[in-house]
Amino acid sequence: MTPPRSDQGFVRMPDAEFEAILARAAEKGAKRALADVGLDGEEAALDIRDLRSLLDCIRLVRRTAMQTAVRMITTGVMLALLAGIAIKLKIFGGGP
C-alpha cells in the first residue's frame, strides 16, 4: 500500500496519525537525550531535584557574597569618614 501523495509529490496523512508519530519521536528523542547525560533510570528525578537544589544554593551564596561585599565597602567608607572627622577635630592629640 502506497501512501496518498499530493500534486507536488508530498506524502499526505491524517493529522491524528501525524501527531501520534510526532509524539512518539519526541518521546524517544527526550529519552535518548536524558540517557546521553546520564539522567535515565529510577533515580533521575532525585538527581534533577539535587541539581536544582545545588543551583539554588549557588544563587544564595552569590547573593550573600554581594551583600557582604557591599556591607564591607560601606563600613570602610564610614570608618574613613569617621577617621577624617577625628583628625580634623584633633580628637586624638595635638598632631602636627
C-alpha positions in Angstrom: 0.0 0.0 0.0 1.4 3.3 -1.0 0.5 6.4 0.9 -1.5 9.1 -0.9 0.5 11.9 -2.5 -0.3 15.4 -3.3 0.2 17.1 -6.8 3.7 18.1 -5.7 4.8 14.7 -4.6 4.4 15.2 -0.8 3.0 12.3 1.2 -0.3 13.0 2.8 -1.6 11.5 6.1 -4.3 12.3 8.6 -3.5 14.9 11.3 -4.1 12.4 14.1 -1.6 9.9 12.7 1.0 12.6 12.1 0.6 13.9 15.7 1.0 10.3 17.0 4.2 9.8 15.0 5.5 13.2 16.2 4.7 12.4 19.8 6.5 9.0 19.7 9.5 10.6 18.0 9.6 13.4 20.6 9.4 10.9 23.5 12.2 8.7 22.0 14.4 11.8 21.5 13.8 13.0 25.0 14.6 9.6 26.5 17.8 9.4 24.4 18.9 12.9 25.4 18.4 12.1 29.1 20.3 8.8 28.7 23.1 10.7 27.0 23.6 12.9 30.0 23.1 10.1 32.5 19.7 11.0 33.8 17.9 7.9 32.9 16.7 5.3 35.3 14.8 5.3 38.6 17.0 7.9 40.4 16.7 10.5 37.6 14.0 12.6 39.4 16.1 12.6 42.6 19.2 13.7 40.6 17.3 16.6 39.0 16.0 17.7 42.3 19.5 17.6 43.7 20.8 19.7 40.8 18.1 22.3 41.3 18.9 22.4 45.0 22.5 22.9 44.2 21.7 25.7 41.8 19.5 27.4 44.5 22.4 27.2 46.9 24.8 28.7 44.4 22.4 31.6 43.8 22.1 32.1 47.6 25.9 32.1 48.0 26.3 34.6 45.2 23.7 36.9 46.6 25.1 36.7 50.1 28.6 37.4 48.8 27.4 40.5 47.0 25.6 41.7 50.2 28.7 41.1 52.3 30.9 43.0 49.8 28.6 46.0 49.8 28.5 46.0 53.6 32.3 45.9 53.9 32.7 48.7 51.4 30.1 50.8 53.2 31.7 50.1 56.6 35.1 51.1 55.1 33.7 54.4 53.8 32.1 55.1 57.1 35.3 54.4 59.0 37.3 56.6 56.7 34.8 59.4 57.2 35.0 59.0 61.0 38.8 58.9 60.9 38.8 62.1 58.8 36.4 63.8 61.2 38.6 62.7 64.2 41.7 64.0 62.6 40.0 67.3 61.5 38.7 67.9 65.1 42.1 66.8 66.6 40.4 64.4 69.0 43.4 62.1 69.4 46.0 64.6 70.3 47.6 67.7 69.1 49.1 66.3 65.9 51.3 68.4 63.6 
